[in-house]
Amino acid sequence: MNISIIGASGYSGAELIRLLLQHPEANITAIYSNSQAGKAIQEVYPHLNHIFTEQLETIDCAKIQAEADVVFIATPSGVSSKLTPALMNGKLRIIDVSGDLRLEAPELYKEWYGKEPITQDYLDQAVYGLSEWSAAAIADAKLLANPGCYPTATLLSLLPLLNEGLIDGKSIIVDAKSGVTGAGRGASLGTHFCEVNESISAYKVGKHQHTPEIEQTLRKLTGRDAIISFTPHLVPMNRGILATSYATLADGVGAEQVAVAFSKAYEGKSFVRLRPGAYPKTKEVTGSNYCDIAWHIDERVGRIVLLSVIDNVVKGAAGQAVQNMNIMFGLPETTGLAFTPVYP
């Protein structure tokens, strides 16, 4: 496949380059970044010296349409909504790694993102690409909304239980912690070393834009009502997300039913590793496309505690995007992604 990457100067864009260079069916034909146009990519990311030396170009939608089979849009929110209408031509597969296509209602996007949404006709065409749950729809998609990092970690742990009616969908509390790469590469006071180091902090309590994405997907994929309380935290590490989710178990539900639900949902799914009773660490999935899920039942209070870890830049962004590309083109999902996590 001939591939273009828009936003190649960001962390997700750089990770896409790393993954696609190892992909046997991928050919990166062009990389784009209006902010860094004219620079060679190794000037922006010296780790690519002698490995990948293409020049970053100004975004050219006509050129992308003519040259590419698939384009990844790895930009901040608010950019893809402007580019997508100019890119769609019936042939090109578009994988949007930003948040512009994830919410099905334009007014919901405007409320939670505070930006002008793309029009409804494009949202109606977009497929939400949670790889393990929507493969059939992804295979036929021309326009794909790649899930957010927090939603990926959270949804993969909650969906099997809500789908089987084992938890109360209105009792869900999500406490999630992310490394600083989740904020992107742009400098800000909130991600300054002196502000983040030796500290942990919550942010956007009750207001994070991934909240409606998680609720929307829980409802759509299970047909059950779901409302969550979601609090994200920033921790002083580069990569990784730990999502700890709490939910009230339905009457009579025990450990065996929970285990069966997870096994049923993820049998044959290469990138979900079930670890009942364990305490997964973000370090155990670093640099990989794996999601490790563990669970503990607190019988005293009738709740289940779910622990889910991913690398936010891989499974939470670029890795799942490549996994979705594989599904789109009829390749094994593990193509170009079957590598061992980096440890320690």
Rosetta blueprint (number, residue, H / E / L):
1 M L
2 N E
3 I E
4 S E
5 I E
6 I E
7 G L
8 A L
9 S L
10 G L
11 Y H
12 S H
13 G H
14 A H
15 E H
16 L H
17 I H
18 R H
19 L H
20 L H
21 L H
22 Q L
23 H L
24 P L
25 E L
26 A L
27 N E
28 I E
29 T E
30 A E
31 I E
32 Y E
33 S L
34 N L
35 S L
36 Q L
37 A L
38 G L
39 K L
40 A E
41 I H
42 Q H
43 E H
44 V H
45 Y L
46 P H
47 H H
48 L H
49 N L
50 H L
51 I L
52 F L
53 T L
54 E L
55 Q E
56 L E
57 E E
58 T L
59 I L
60 D L
61 C H
62 A H
63 K H
64 I H
65 Q H
66 A H
67 E H
68 A L
69 D L
70 V E
71 V E
72 F E
73 I E
74 A L
75 T L
76 P L
77 S L
78 G L
79 V L
80 S H
81 S H
82 K H
83 L H
84 T H
85 P H
86 A H
87 L H
88 M L
89 N L
90 G L
91 K L
92 L L
93 R E
94 I E
95 I E
96 D E
97 V L
98 S L
99 G L
100 D L
101 L L
102 R L
103 L L
104 E L
105 A L
106 P H
107 E H
108 L H
109 Y H
110 K H
111 E H
112 W H
113 Y H
114 G L
115 K L
116 E L
117 P L
118 I L
119 T L
120 Q H
121 D H
122 Y H
123 L H
124 D H
125 Q H
126 A L
127 V E
128 Y E
129 G L
130 L L
131 S L
132 E L
133 W L
134 S L
135 A H
136 A H
137 A H
138 I H
139 A H
140 D L
141 A L
142 K L
143 L E
144 L E
145 A E
146 N L
147 P L
148 G L
149 C H
150 Y H
151 P H
152 T H
153 A H
154 T H
155 L H
156 L H
157 S H
158 L H
159 L H
160 P H
161 L H
162 L H
163 N H
164 E L
165 G L
166 L L
167 I E
168 D L
169 G L
170 K L
171 S L
172 I E
173 I E
174 V E
175 D E
176 A E
177 K E
178 S E
179 G L
180 V H
181 T H
182 G H
183 A H
184 G L
185 R L
186 G L
187 A L
188 S L
189 L H
190 G H
191 T H
192 H L
193 F H
194 C H
195 E H
196 V H
197 N L
198 E L
199 S L
200 I L
201 S E
202 A E
203 Y L
204 K L
205 V L
206 G L
207 K L
208 H L
209 Q L
210 H H
211 T H
212 P H
213 E H
214 I H
215 E H
216 Q H
217 T H
218 L H
219 R H
220 K H
221 L H
222 T H
223 G L
224 R L
225 D L
226 A L
227 I L
228 I E
229 S E
230 F E
231 T E
232 P E
233 H E
234 L E
235 V L
236 P L
237 M L
238 N L
239 R L
240 G L
241 I E
242 L E
243 A E
244 T E
245 S E
246 Y E
247 A E
248 T E
249 L E
250 A L
251 D L
252 G L
253 V L
254 G L
255 A H
256 E H
257 Q H
258 V H
259 A H
260 V H
261 A H
262 F H
263 S H
264 K H
265 A H
266 Y H
267 E L
268 G L
269 K L
270 S L
271 F L
272 V E
273 R E
274 L E
275 R L
276 P L
277 G L
278 A L
279 Y L
280 P L
281 K L
282 T H
283 K H
284 E H
285 V H
286 T L
287 G L
288 S L
289 N L
290 Y L
291 C E
292 D E
293 I E
294 A E
295 W E
296 H E
297 I E
298 D E
299 E L
300 R L
301 V L
302 G L
303 R E
304 I E
305 V E
306 L E
307 L E
308 S E
309 V E
310 I E
311 D L
312 N L
313 V L
314 V H
315 K H
316 G H
317 A H
318 A H
319 G H
320 Q H
321 A H
322 V H
323 Q H
324 N H
325 M H
326 N H
327 I H
328 M H
329 F L
330 G L
331 L L
332 P L
333 E L
334 T L
335 T L
336 G L
337 L L
338 A L
339 F L
340 T L
341 P L
342 V L
343 Y L
344 P L
